[in-house]
Amino acid sequence: MKVSVSWLKDLVEFNNDIDELAEKLSMTGFEVESLEDLSDQAKNVVIGFVEEIKPHPNAEKLKVCSVDVGLPKKLNIVCGAPNVKAGYHVLVAKVGAYLSSKSLNIKLSNLRGVESAGMICSLDELGIESSNEGIEILEESETNIPTIGSNAVDYLGLNDTIIELAITANRPDGMSMAGIAREISIITNSKLTLTTSFLLFSLAVAVGFGALGSFIASKKGRTERFGFVIGFLFGFFGTIGLLLMKDQSKNDQSQNRLK
């Protein structure tokens, strides 16, 4: 089970360090198999702006780009992407960046006689699935362009950590984000913010029971509206009751494990 920490924070209010949280989860029966910091995929990758493009003097398919990355001096970057063009924002891996998805270290290099101080990236080169061919042009997918030179992590949605958990047969509650959020709420003494989710789930179940009640009522000679109302109320309050009972049971079990 892979768990997004940023998603968890939408479900439960906790401020624990990730390593500390992983240790607590392991102690309560959810063995943490790995922690993956997604931002590692784009460290030292920034927002750049292609100011000028010139043809490469020694290679027809290469272009020499002057790119602003927020530094006093523009970077000279050789690029072979067919869709690179001046006047647009791009993703730039500066010298020293490591693209983990491609096991690629970005170094100051010489490409066919022209110095290149970085790499203009595609999403694929940053480990992000995309149907776009060539480099990422920010204007084609984003209206609010980040500041030139700013870290690309937020733009790429990589400001997150993924916790991979080993779920055992006796902890099926760990197969959902809601179940993990409830566990974290207990072990960190944090506020759970699942109320809206509970209500939406209960409403969905209630509508299903309402439809069933309407069908049964029509077969018994009663009005379908009467059957729907009875089924809806039964489904809604019954589901809320079961969820509350389950939460209380889980709370008691977890507290006993922590003693």
Short mmCIF file of the C-alpha atoms (twelve columns), coordinates in Angstrom:
data_MODEL
# 
_entry.id   MODEL 
# 
loop_
_atom_site.group_PDB 
_atom_site.id 
_atom_site.type_symbol 
_atom_site.label_atom_id 
_atom_site.label_alt_id 
_atom_site.label_comp_id 
_atom_site.label_asym_id 
_atom_site.label_seq_id 
_atom_site.Cartn_x 
_atom_site.Cartn_y 
_atom_site.Cartn_z 
_atom_site.pdbx_PDB_model_num 
ATOM 1   C CA . MET A 1   0.000   0.000  0.000   1 
ATOM 2   C CA . LYS A 2   1.514   3.303  -1.107  1 
ATOM 3   C CA . VAL A 3   0.434   6.340  0.902   1 
ATOM 4   C CA . SER A 4   0.833   9.978  -0.125  1 
ATOM 5   C CA . VAL A 5   1.830   12.154 2.830   1 
ATOM 6   C CA . SER A 6   0.370   15.304 1.254   1 
ATOM 7   C CA . TRP A 7   -2.958  13.496 0.771   1 
ATOM 8   C CA . LEU A 8   -2.840  12.249 4.356   1 
ATOM 9   C CA . LYS A 9   -2.506  15.835 5.550   1 
ATOM 10  C CA . ASP A 10  -5.874  16.556 3.906   1 
ATOM 11  C CA . LEU A 11  -7.409  13.795 6.042   1 
ATOM 12  C CA . VAL A 12  -5.650  14.205 9.388   1 
ATOM 13  C CA . GLU A 13  -3.884  17.154 11.028  1 
ATOM 14  C CA . PHE A 14  -0.417  15.944 12.040  1 
ATOM 15  C CA . ASN A 15  2.958   17.693 12.164  1 
ATOM 16  C CA . ASN A 16  5.266   14.772 12.879  1 
ATOM 17  C CA . ASP A 17  8.547   14.315 11.068  1 
ATOM 18  C CA . ILE A 18  8.190   11.678 8.316   1 
ATOM 19  C CA . ASP A 19  10.803  9.366  9.852   1 
ATOM 20  C CA . GLU A 20  9.111   9.641  13.253  1 
ATOM 21  C CA . LEU A 21  5.710   8.931  11.695  1 
ATOM 22  C CA . ALA A 22  7.124   5.886  9.866   1 
ATOM 23  C CA . GLU A 23  8.495   4.508  13.143  1 
ATOM 24  C CA . LYS A 24  5.154   4.976  14.897  1 
ATOM 25  C CA . LEU A 25  3.292   3.219  12.087  1 
ATOM 26  C CA . SER A 26  5.725   0.281  12.212  1 
ATOM 27  C CA . MET A 27  5.193   -0.053 15.963  1 
ATOM 28  C CA . THR A 28  1.418   -0.315 15.522  1 
ATOM 29  C CA . GLY A 29  1.420   -3.059 12.910  1 
ATOM 30  C CA . PHE A 30  1.989   -1.211 9.633   1 
ATOM 31  C CA . GLU A 31  5.528   -2.110 8.602   1 
ATOM 32  C CA . VAL A 32  7.103   0.680  6.546   1 
ATOM 33  C CA . GLU A 33  8.927   -0.885 3.618   1 
ATOM 34  C CA . SER A 34  10.213  2.319  2.053   1 
ATOM 35  C CA . LEU A 35  10.055  6.112  2.058   1 
ATOM 36  C CA . GLU A 36  10.287  7.896  -1.281  1 
ATOM 37  C CA . ASP A 37  10.836  11.638 -1.415  1 
ATOM 38  C CA . LEU A 38  9.361   12.573 -4.800  1 
ATOM 39  C CA . SER A 39  11.197  15.910 -4.808  1 
ATOM 40  C CA . ASP A 40  14.417  13.952 -5.398  1 
ATOM 41  C CA . GLN A 41  13.239  13.556 -8.995  1 
ATOM 42  C CA . ALA A 42  13.635  17.291 -9.584  1 
ATOM 43  C CA . LYS A 43  16.357  18.573 -7.280  1 
ATOM 44  C CA . ASN A 44  18.200  21.498 -8.831  1 
ATOM 45  C CA . VAL A 45  15.547  21.697 -11.562 1 
ATOM 46  C CA . VAL A 46  14.191  25.233 -11.950 1 
ATOM 47  C CA . ILE A 47  11.853  27.313 -14.071 1 
ATOM 48  C CA . GLY A 48  13.676  28.847 -17.025 1 
ATOM 49  C CA . PHE A 49  12.803  31.199 -19.874 1 
ATOM 50  C CA . VAL A 50  14.225  30.731 -23.367 1 
ATOM 51  C CA . GLU A 51  15.249  34.205 -24.515 1 
ATOM 52  C CA . GLU A 52  17.037  33.396 -27.740 1 
ATOM 53  C CA . ILE A 53  17.717  30.437 -30.013 1 
ATOM 54  C CA . LYS A 54  20.511  30.085 -32.550 1 
ATOM 55  C CA . PRO A 55  21.305  27.198 -34.885 1 
ATOM 56  C CA . HIS A 56  24.153  24.947 -33.769 1 
ATOM 57  C CA . PRO A 57  27.200  25.633 -35.987 1 
ATOM 58  C CA . ASN A 58  28.133  21.962 -36.262 1 
ATOM 59  C CA . ALA A 59  24.865  20.028 -36.000 1 
ATOM 60  C CA . GLU A 60  21.655  20.612 -37.953 1 
ATOM 61  C CA . LYS A 61  19.351  18.982 -35.388 1 
ATOM 62  C CA . LEU A 62  20.765  20.870 -32.385 1 
ATOM 63  C CA . LYS A 63  19.980  24.398 -31.251 1 
ATOM 64  C CA . VAL A 64  21.888  26.731 -28.948 1 
ATOM 65  C CA . CYS A 65  19.549  28.352 -26.418 1 
ATOM 66  C CA . SER A 66  20.126  31.356 -24.184 1 
ATOM 67  C CA . VAL A 67  18.084  30.598 -21.060 1 
ATOM 68  C CA . ASP A 68  17.258  32.862 -18.108 1 
ATOM 69  C CA . VAL A 69  17.107  30.893 -14.831 1 
ATOM 70  C CA . GLY A 70  17.182  33.874 -12.475 1 
ATOM 71  C CA . LEU A 71  20.968  34.193 -12.369 1 
ATOM 72  C CA . PRO A 72  22.970  37.304 -13.336 1 
ATOM 73  C CA . LYS A 73  24.258  35.460 -16.405 1 
ATOM 74  C CA . LYS A 74  22.095  33.579 -18.913 1 
ATOM 75  C CA . LEU A 75  22.815  29.890 -19.374 1 
ATOM 76  C CA . ASN A 76  24.001  28.593 -22.712 1 
ATOM 77  C CA . ILE A 77  22.206  25.262 -23.272 1 
ATOM 78  C CA . VAL A 78  22.374  23.018 -26.321 1 
ATOM 79  C CA . CYS A 79  18.997  21.390 -26.992 1 
ATOM 80  C CA . GLY A 80  17.862  18.868 -29.581 1 
ATOM 81  C CA . ALA A 81  14.119  18.946 -28.861 1 
ATOM 82  C CA . PRO A 82  12.120  19.866 -31.976 1 
ATOM 83  C CA . ASN A 83  9.597   21.925 -29.988 1 
ATOM 84  C CA . VAL A 84  12.037  24.250 -28.194 1 
ATOM 85  C CA . LYS A 85  11.297  27.894 -29.042 1 
ATOM 86  C CA . ALA A 86  12.167  31.358 -27.833 1 
ATOM 87  C CA . GLY A 87  9.756   33.313 -25.651 1 
ATOM 88  C CA . TYR A 88  8.513   30.378 -23.573 1 
ATOM 89  C CA . HIS A 89  9.076   28.993 -20.085 1 
ATOM 90  C CA . VAL A 90  10.732  25.597 -19.690 1 
ATOM 91  C CA . LEU A 91  12.092  23.216 -17.051 1 
ATOM 92  C CA . VAL A 92  15.867  23.457 -16.675 1 
ATOM 93  C CA . ALA A 93  18.125  20.967 -14.906 1 
ATOM 94  C CA . LYS A 94  21.138  23.004 -13.865 1 
ATOM 95  C CA . VAL A 95  24.672  21.689 -13.643 1 
ATOM 96  C CA . GLY A 96  24.832  19.447 -10.564 1 
ATOM 97  C CA . ALA A 97  21.264  18.148 -10.904 1 
ATOM 98  C CA . TYR A 98  20.629  14.420 -10.775 1 
ATOM 99  C CA . LEU A 99  17.675  13.023 -12.712 1 
ATOM 100 C CA . SER A 100 16.932  9.878  -10.720 1 
ATOM 101 C CA . SER A 101 14.431  8.449  -13.211 1 
ATOM 102 C CA . LYS A 102 17.153  8.345  -15.875 1 
ATOM 103 C CA . SER A 103 20.163  7.928  -13.535 1 
ATOM 104 C CA . LEU A 104 21.606  11.006 -15.212 1 
ATOM 105 C CA . ASN A 105 24.017  13.531 -13.713 1 
ATOM 106 C CA . ILE A 106 23.877  16.942 -15.379 1 
ATOM 107 C CA . LYS A 107 27.378  18.238 -15.993 1 
ATOM 108 C CA . LEU A 108 28.968  21.136 -17.839 1 
ATOM 109 C CA . SER A 109 29.533  19.567 -21.232 1 
ATOM 110 C CA . ASN A 110 30.707  20.244 -24.731 1 
ATOM 111 C CA . LEU A 111 28.287  19.164 -27.448 1 
ATOM 112 C CA . ARG A 112 29.800  19.211 -30.916 1 
ATOM 113 C CA . GLY A 113 32.053  22.124 -30.040 1 
ATOM 114 C CA . VAL A 114 29.543  24.236 -28.089 1 
ATOM 115 C CA . GLU A 115 29.487  24.465 -24.291 1 
ATOM 116 C CA . SER A 116 26.202  23.467 -22.650 1 
ATOM 117 C CA . ALA A 117 25.527  24.456 -19.026 1 
ATOM 118 C CA . GLY A 118 22.430  22.427 -18.226 1 
ATOM 119 C CA . MET A 119 19.544  20.586 -19.820 1 
ATOM 120 C CA . ILE A 120 16.073  21.655 -20.917 1 
ATOM 121 C CA . CYS A 121 13.839  18.797 -19.754 1 
ATOM 122 C CA . SER A 122 10.794  16.862 -20.836 1 
ATOM 123 C CA . LEU A 123 8.424   15.473 -18.207 1 
ATOM 124 C CA . ASP A 124 9.543   11.948 -19.063 1 
ATOM 125 C CA . GLU A 125 13.138  12.844 -18.221 1 
ATOM 126 C CA . LEU A 126 11.894  13.881 -14.765 1 
ATOM 127 C CA . GLY A 127 10.084  10.578 -14.199 1 
ATOM 128 C CA . ILE A 128 6.600   11.939 -14.912 1 
ATOM 129 C CA . GLU A 129 4.337   10.186 -17.398 1 
ATOM 130 C CA . SER A 130 3.242   12.416 -20.242 1 
ATOM 131 C CA . SER A 131 1.788   12.054 -23.715 1 
ATOM 132 C CA . ASN A 132 3.625   15.185 -24.852 1 
ATOM 133 C CA . GLU A 133 6.590   14.737 -27.135 1 
ATOM 134 C CA . GLY A 134 9.642   16.907 -26.624 1 
ATOM 135 C CA . ILE A 135 10.392  19.278 -23.783 1 
ATOM 136 C CA . GLU A 136 7.779   20.667 -21.404 1 
ATOM 137 C CA . ILE A 137 6.503   24.102 -22.499 1 
ATOM 138 C CA . LEU A 138 4.822   25.610 -19.428 1 
ATOM 139 C CA . GLU A 139 2.532   27.909 -21.413 1 
ATOM 140 C CA . GLU A 140 0.914   24.879 -23.035 1 
ATOM 141 C CA . SER A 141 -0.343  23.444 -19.739 1 
ATOM 142 C CA . GLU A 142 -0.249  26.242 -17.170 1 
ATOM 143 C CA . THR A 143 -1.746  29.739 -17.072 1 
ATOM 144 C CA . ASN A 144 -0.071  30.820 -13.829 1 
ATOM 145 C CA . ILE A 145 3.619   30.509 -14.682 1 
ATOM 146 C CA . PRO A 146 5.969   30.228 -11.661 1 
ATOM 147 C CA . THR A 147 8.740   32.775 -11.173 1 
ATOM 148 C CA . ILE A 148 11.850  32.334 -13.302 1 
ATOM 149 C CA . GLY A 149 14.518  30.567 -11.245 1 
ATOM 150 C CA . SER A 150 12.056  29.085 -8.758  1 
ATOM 151 C CA . ASN A 151 12.199  25.402 -7.856  1 
ATOM 152 C CA . ALA A 152 10.167  23.234 -10.221 1 
ATOM 153 C CA . VAL A 153 9.068   20.809 -7.485  1 
ATOM 154 C CA . ASP A 154 5.754   22.544 -6.755  1 
ATOM 155 C CA . TYR A 155 4.917   22.997 -10.436 1 
ATOM 156 C CA . LEU A 156 5.527   19.285 -11.026 1 
ATOM 157 C CA . GLY A 157 3.510   18.217 -7.979  1 
ATOM 158 C CA . LEU A 158 6.533   16.464 -6.501  1 
ATOM 159 C CA . ASN A 159 6.476   18.166 -3.114  1 
ATOM 160 C CA . ASP A 160 5.420   14.928 -1.469  1 
ATOM 161 C CA . THR A 161 6.694   11.767 0.206   1 
ATOM 162 C CA . ILE A 162 5.329   8.296  -0.524  1 
ATOM 163 C CA . ILE A 163 5.206   5.800  2.349   1 
ATOM 164 C CA . GLU A 164 5.025   2.172  1.227   1 
ATOM 165 C CA . LEU A 165 3.394   -0.042 3.838   1 
ATOM 166 C CA . ALA A 166 3.223   -3.821 4.157   1 
ATOM 167 C CA . ILE A 167 -0.410  -4.600 4.994   1 
ATOM 168 C CA . THR A 168 -0.968  -7.861 6.862   1 
ATOM 169 C CA . ALA A 169 -4.142  -9.969 6.781   1 
ATOM 170 C CA . ASN A 170 -5.158  -8.835 10.280  1 
ATOM 171 C CA . ARG A 171 -5.036  -5.130 9.311   1 
ATOM 172 C CA . PRO A 172 -7.340  -4.794 6.276   1 
ATOM 173 C CA . ASP A 173 -8.189  -1.249 7.399   1 
ATOM 174 C CA . GLY A 174 -4.771  -0.274 6.093   1 
ATOM 175 C CA . MET A 175 -5.903  -0.836 2.516   1 
ATOM 176 C CA . SER A 176 -7.468  2.621  2.349   1 
ATOM 177 C CA . MET A 177 -6.269  6.181  2.876   1 
ATOM 178 C CA . ALA A 178 -9.098  6.693  5.370   1 
ATOM 179 C CA . GLY A 179 -7.931  3.711  7.429   1 
ATOM 180 C CA . ILE A 180 -4.328  4.948  7.549   1 
ATOM 181 C CA . ALA A 181 -5.526  8.456  8.410   1 
ATOM 182 C CA . ARG A 182 -7.556  7.110  11.360  1 
ATOM 183 C CA . GLU A 183 -4.518  5.166  12.585  1 
ATOM 184 C CA . ILE A 184 -2.297  8.247  12.378  1 
ATOM 185 C CA . SER A 185 -4.931  10.292 14.203  1 
ATOM 186 C CA . ILE A 186 -4.753  7.822  17.078  1 
ATOM 187 C CA . ILE A 187 -0.991  7.276  17.323  1 
ATOM 188 C CA . THR A 188 -0.145  10.985 17.004  1 
ATOM 189 C CA . ASN A 189 -3.137  12.283 18.964  1 
ATOM 190 C CA . SER A 190 -4.094  14.424 15.976  1 
ATOM 191 C CA . LYS A 191 -7.436  15.713 14.749  1 
ATOM 192 C CA . LEU A 192 -9.112  13.631 12.069  1 
ATOM 193 C CA . THR A 193 -10.705 15.648 9.239   1 
ATOM 194 C CA . LEU A 194 -12.663 12.833 7.608   1 
ATOM 195 C CA . THR A 195 -16.143 14.088 8.531   1 
ATOM 196 C CA . THR A 196 -17.017 15.227 5.014   1 
ATOM 197 C CA . SER A 197 -15.808 11.963 3.528   1 
ATOM 198 C CA . PHE A 198 -17.902 9.989  6.009   1 
ATOM 199 C CA . LEU A 199 -21.022 11.952 5.117   1 
ATOM 200 C CA . LEU A 200 -20.493 11.592 1.373   1 
ATOM 201 C CA . PHE A 201 -19.952 7.846  1.741   1 
ATOM 202 C CA . SER A 202 -23.042 7.554  3.917   1 
ATOM 203 C CA . LEU A 203 -25.117 9.501  1.387   1 
ATOM 204 C CA . ALA A 204 -23.926 7.240  -1.430  1 
ATOM 205 C CA . VAL A 205 -24.915 4.131  0.527   1 
ATOM 206 C CA . ALA A 206 -28.226 5.732  1.487   1 
ATOM 207 C CA . VAL A 207 -29.146 6.429  -2.142  1 
ATOM 208 C CA . GLY A 208 -28.430 2.799  -2.949  1 
ATOM 209 C CA . PHE A 209 -30.653 1.598  -0.104  1 
ATOM 210 C CA . GLY A 210 -33.295 4.104  -1.189  1 
ATOM 211 C CA . ALA A 211 -33.351 2.664  -4.691  1 
ATOM 212 C CA . LEU A 212 -33.600 -0.842 -3.237  1 
ATOM 213 C CA . GLY A 213 -36.411 0.263  -0.917  1 
ATOM 214 C CA . SER A 214 -38.263 1.841  -3.827  1 
ATOM 215 C CA . PHE A 215 -38.029 -1.406 -5.803  1 
ATOM 216 C CA . ILE A 216 -39.232 -3.553 -2.885  1 
ATOM 217 C CA . ALA A 217 -42.103 -1.144 -2.131  1 
ATOM 218 C CA . SER A 218 -43.349 -1.338 -5.714  1 
ATOM 219 C CA . LYS A 219 -43.410 -5.123 -5.479  1 
ATOM 220 C CA . LYS A 220 -45.324 -4.991 -2.178  1 
ATOM 221 C CA . GLY A 221 -47.981 -2.613 -3.458  1 
ATOM 222 C CA . ARG A 222 -46.609 0.426  -1.596  1 
ATOM 223 C CA . THR A 223 -45.616 3.737  -3.203  1 
ATOM 224 C CA . GLU A 224 -42.058 3.900  -4.495  1 
ATOM 225 C CA . ARG A 225 -41.497 7.208  -2.677  1 
ATOM 226 C CA . PHE A 226 -42.349 5.579  0.660   1 
ATOM 227 C CA . GLY A 227 -39.865 2.768  -0.027  1 
ATOM 228 C CA . PHE A 228 -37.154 5.180  -1.084  1 
ATOM 229 C CA . VAL A 229 -37.492 7.301  2.082   1 
ATOM 230 C CA . ILE A 230 -37.385 4.252  4.379   1 
ATOM 231 C CA . GLY A 231 -34.414 2.759  2.494   1 
ATOM 232 C CA . PHE A 232 -32.558 6.070  2.404   1 
ATOM 233 C CA . LEU A 233 -32.929 6.708  6.146   1 
ATOM 234 C CA . PHE A 234 -31.948 3.131  6.983   1 
ATOM 235 C CA . GLY A 235 -28.870 3.297  4.747   1 
ATOM 236 C CA . PHE A 236 -27.735 6.745  5.893   1 
ATOM 237 C CA . PHE A 237 -28.022 6.350  9.665   1 
ATOM 238 C CA . GLY A 238 -27.004 2.688  9.545   1 
ATOM 239 C CA . THR A 239 -23.779 3.520  7.702   1 
ATOM 240 C CA . ILE A 240 -22.910 6.383  10.060  1 
ATOM 241 C CA . GLY A 241 -23.516 4.099  13.028  1 
ATOM 242 C CA . LEU A 242 -21.289 1.370  11.627  1 
ATOM 243 C CA . LEU A 243 -18.507 3.855  10.849  1 
ATOM 244 C CA . LEU A 244 -18.634 5.299  14.340  1 
ATOM 245 C CA . MET A 245 -18.623 1.834  15.910  1 
ATOM 246 C CA . LYS A 246 -15.670 0.822  13.727  1 
ATOM 247 C CA . ASP A 247 -13.745 3.970  14.642  1 
ATOM 248 C CA . GLN A 248 -14.332 3.384  18.352  1 
ATOM 249 C CA . SER A 249 -13.273 -0.246 18.017  1 
ATOM 250 C CA . LYS A 250 -10.130 0.760  16.093  1 
ATOM 251 C CA . ASN A 251 -9.372  3.407  18.689  1 
ATOM 252 C CA . ASP A 252 -9.589  0.865  21.544  1 
ATOM 253 C CA . GLN A 253 -7.420  -1.658 19.684  1 
ATOM 254 C CA . SER A 254 -4.741  0.885  18.808  1 
ATOM 255 C CA . GLN A 255 -4.619  2.284  22.317  1 
ATOM 256 C CA . ASN A 256 -4.122  -1.258 23.660  1 
ATOM 257 C CA . ARG A 257 -1.267  -1.846 21.197  1 
ATOM 258 C CA . LEU A 258 0.463   1.322  22.326  1 
ATOM 259 C CA . LYS A 259 0.341   0.408  26.039  1 
# 
